[in-house]
Amino acid sequence: MTEDNPLAHSHRLLWEGLPENRKGPRPTLTLEQIVSAGITLADAEGVDALSMRKISAELGVGTMSLYRYVPNKHELLNLMLDHVLGTQIGRIPPGASWRETLTAMAEHGRAMYLRHPWLLQVNWSRPVLGPNAIAQMEETVAGLAELPFADQETMMVVSAVDAYVTGSVREEILYAQAAAESGLTEEEFWNYQLPVLVRAMESGQFPAMAALNDDVFDAGWEDSFALGLQCMLDGIEQRVARSGGTEE
């Protein structure tokens, strides 16, 4: 790995912070200030709006001076992701069972994505591992120690639950975005479609749907998420039972 490798530079910033400034003007900003400004901007406008120019304006410094701290937007994003993951540390109570661990992971993960929707715009498939990312995973792995699975299978379980969380939250966020873009209230949107639905249900072509209760789609996002998570955990519990393991 060469010294100018961007991955190496991201690791240095994540694990060691800013290097000592031996030449030039004394630093006036901290990484914490820069990262916080980036997160605030992404929360408000999305990750596509993230730019060094906007962040420097928010911090009251010149854009070129900001590059003295963070070389580019990509490395800033790595710092932002690790910072957000730091808010997830401590979410699993000491002595939690595997089921309590996965529940806490899922519920806090959902809250994190809803608080920072831009996270769903970021490709996390090859994360740059910082101290918070590893600390968060350490907490999760420790909480799942009682699972009677091989390590690889345990990680697959974690990935499956995380995929459920991101998929569920993405649907919730996209639904809210569609409502905002349409300019229609929920009631207006469905009132426009009601005549089409009535004709379709009365046609006899869709008997299974026509037999559904009127309140079939009235469940809230939280209730739907909780039920889906419970079904996933019940399935994992069945696998634990088949392996001869027990739940505490």
C-alpha positions in Angstrom: 0.0 0.0 0.0 1.6 3.3 -1.1 1.7 6.4 1.0 -0.5 8.3 -1.4 -3.2 5.6 -1.5 -6.5 7.2 -0.7 -7.6 4.2 1.4 -4.4 4.6 3.5 -5.1 8.3 3.9 -8.7 7.6 5.1 -7.4 5.1 7.6 -4.9 7.6 9.0 -7.6 10.2 9.4 -10.0 7.7 11.0 -7.6 6.1 13.4 -5.0 8.9 14.0 -6.8 12.1 13.3 -5.1 15.1 11.8 -1.3 15.0 11.7 0.7 17.4 13.6 1.0 20.6 11.6 4.7 21.3 11.4 4.5 23.9 8.7 2.1 26.6 7.6 -0.7 28.3 9.5 -2.1 26.8 12.7 -5.3 24.7 12.1 -8.5 26.5 13.0 -10.8 23.6 12.5 -11.2 20.1 13.9 -12.2 17.0 12.1 -15.2 16.9 14.3 -16.4 20.3 13.1 -15.9 19.4 9.5 -17.6 16.0 9.8 -20.5 17.4 11.7 -21.0 20.1 9.1 -21.0 17.4 6.4 -23.6 15.3 8.2 -25.8 18.4 8.7 -25.7 19.2 5.0 -26.4 15.6 3.9 -29.3 15.4 6.4 -30.8 18.5 4.9 -30.1 18.1 1.2 -29.0 14.5 0.6 -25.5 13.1 -0.2 -25.6 14.4 -3.8 -25.6 17.9 -2.4 -22.5 17.3 -0.4 -19.6 19.4 -1.6 -16.4 20.9 -0.1 -17.6 24.4 -1.2 -20.8 24.2 0.7 -19.2 22.8 3.8 -16.5 25.5 3.7 -19.1 28.2 3.4 -21.0 26.7 6.4 -17.8 26.7 8.4 -16.8 30.2 7.3 -13.5 29.2 5.7 -12.2 29.1 2.1 -12.7 26.0 0.1 -9.0 25.5 -0.5 -8.2 25.8 3.2 -10.7 22.9 3.8 -8.6 20.6 1.6 -5.7 21.0 4.2 -7.9 18.9 6.5 -9.7 16.5 4.2 -8.4 16.0 0.7 -11.8 15.3 -1.0 -15.5 14.5 -0.7 -14.9 10.7 -0.8 -12.6 10.8 2.2 -15.0 13.1 4.0 -17.8 10.6 3.4 -15.7 7.9 5.0 -15.3 10.0 8.1 -19.0 10.8 8.2 -20.1 7.2 7.9 -17.8 6.2 10.8 -19.1 9.1 12.9 -22.7 8.0 12.4 -21.8 4.4 13.3 -20.4 5.8 16.5 -23.9 6.8 17.5 -24.9 3.1 17.4 -22.3 2.0 20.0 -23.9 1.1 23.3 -27.2 0.2 21.8 -27.0 -3.4 23.0 -27.6 -3.9 26.8 -25.0 -5.9 28.7 -25.9 -9.6 29.0 -28.4 -9.4 26.1 -29.5 -12.6 24.5 -29.0 -13.1 20.8 -32.6 -12.2 20.1 -32.3 -9.0 22.2 -29.1 -8.2 20.4 -30.6 -8.5 16.9 -33.7 -6.6 18.0 -31.6 -3.7 19.3 -29.5 -3.8 16.2 -32.6 -3.6 13.9 -34.5 -1.0 15.9 -31.6 1.3 16.4 -30.5 0.8 12.8 -34.0 1.8 11.6 -33.8 4.9 13.7 -30.4 5.8 12.3 -31.5 5.5 8.7 -34.7 7.5 9.3 -32.6 10.2 11.0 -30.0 10.2 8.2 -31.8 9.1 5.0 -28.7 9.9 2.9 -27.1 6.7 4.3 -29.3 4.7 1.9 -27.6 6.6 -1.0 -24.2 5.4 0.0 -22.6 2.1 -1.2 -21.6 0.3 2.1 -20.7 -2.9 0.4 -16.9 -2.3 0.9 -16.7 0.0 3.9 -13.6 1.8 5.0 -13.2 0.4 8.5 -12.8 3.0 11.2 -12.8 2.6 15.0 -16.5 3.1 15.3 -17.4 0.6 12.6 -15.2 -2.0 14.3 -16.5 -1.2 17.8 -20.1 -1.5 16.6 -19.4 -4.8 15.0 -17.5 -6.0 18.1 -20.6 -5.2 20.2 -22.9 -7.1 17.8 -20.6 -10.2 17.6 -20.3 -10.3 21.4 -24.1 -10.2 21.8 -24.5 -13.1 19.4 -21.9 -15.3 21.1 -24.6 -17.7 22.3 -25.9 -18.5 18.8 -24.9 -22.2 18.1 -23.8 -21.3 14.5 -20.5 -21.2 12.8 -19.0 -17.8 12.6 -19.8 -17.5 8.9 -23.4 -18.3 9.5 -23.7 -15.8 12.3 -22.4 -13.1 10.0 -24.9 -14.2 7.4 -27.7 -13.7 10.0 -26.4 -10.2 10.8 -26.4 -9.4 7.0 -29.9 -10.8 6.6 -31.3 -8.7 9.4 -29.5 -5.6 8.2 -30.9 -6.2 4.7 -34.4 -6.3 6.1 -33.8 -3.1 8.0 -32.5 -1.2 5.0 -35.2 -2.5 2.7 -38.0 -1.6 5.1 -36.6 1.9 5.7 -36.0 2.5 2.1 -39.6 1.7 1.3 -40.8 4.1 4.1 -38.5 6.9 2.9 -39.4 6.5 -0.7 -43.1 6.5 0.2 -42.7 9.8 2.0 -40.7 11.2 -1.0 -43.4 10.2 -3.4 -46.1 11.9 -1.3 -44.1 15.1 -1.2 -43.4 15.0 -4.9 -47.0 14.4 -5.9 -48.3 17.4 -3.9 -51.3 15.3 -2.8 -52.3 14.3 0.7 -52.8 10.7 1.5 -56.6 11.1 1.3 -56.5 12.9 -2.0 -54.2 10.3 -3.6 -56.4 7.4 -2.7 -59.7 9.3 -3.5 -58.4 9.8 -7.0 -57.8 6.1 -7.4 -61.0 4.9 -5.6 -63.2 4.7 -8.7 -60.6 2.5 -10.4 -60.3 0.3 -7.4 -64.1 -0.1 -7.0 -64.5 -1.0 -10.6 -61.7 -3.5 -10.4 -63.0 -5.2 -7.2 -66.5 -5.4 -8.6 -65.4 -6.9 -11.9 -64.9 -10.3 -10.3 -61.4 -10.6 -11.8 -59.6 -10.1 -8.5 -61.6 -12.2 -5.9 -58.8 -12.6 -3.4 -58.2 -8.9 -3.2 -61.9 -8.1 -3.2 -62.3 -10.4 -0.1 -59.7 -8.4 1.9 -60.9 -6.4 4.9 -61.2 -2.6 4.4 -58.4 -1.9 6.9 -55.9 -4.2 5.3 -53.5 -1.4 4.4 -54.0 0.7 7.5 -51.0 -0.6 9.5 -48.4 1.9 10.4 -44.7 1.7 9.4 -43.6 0.9 13.0 -46.1 -2.0 13.3 -45.2 -3.4 10.0 -41.5 -3.2 10.8 -42.0 -4.9 14.2 -44.0 -7.8 12.7 -41.5 -8.4 9.9 -38.6 -8.4 12.4 -40.5 -10.8 14.7 -41.0 -13.2 11.8 -37.3 -13.1 11.0 -36.3 -13.7 14.6 -38.8 -16.5 14.9 -37.3 -18.2 11.9 -33.8 -17.8 13.3 -35.1 -19.3 16.6 -36.4 -22.3 14.7 -32.9 -22.8 13.2 -31.4 -22.5 16.6 -33.7 -25.2 17.9 -32.9 -27.5 14.9 -29.2 -27.1 15.7 -29.8 -28.3 19.2 -29.1 -24.9 20.7 -31.2 -23.1 23.3 -32.3 -19.6 23.8 -31.5 -17.9 27.1 
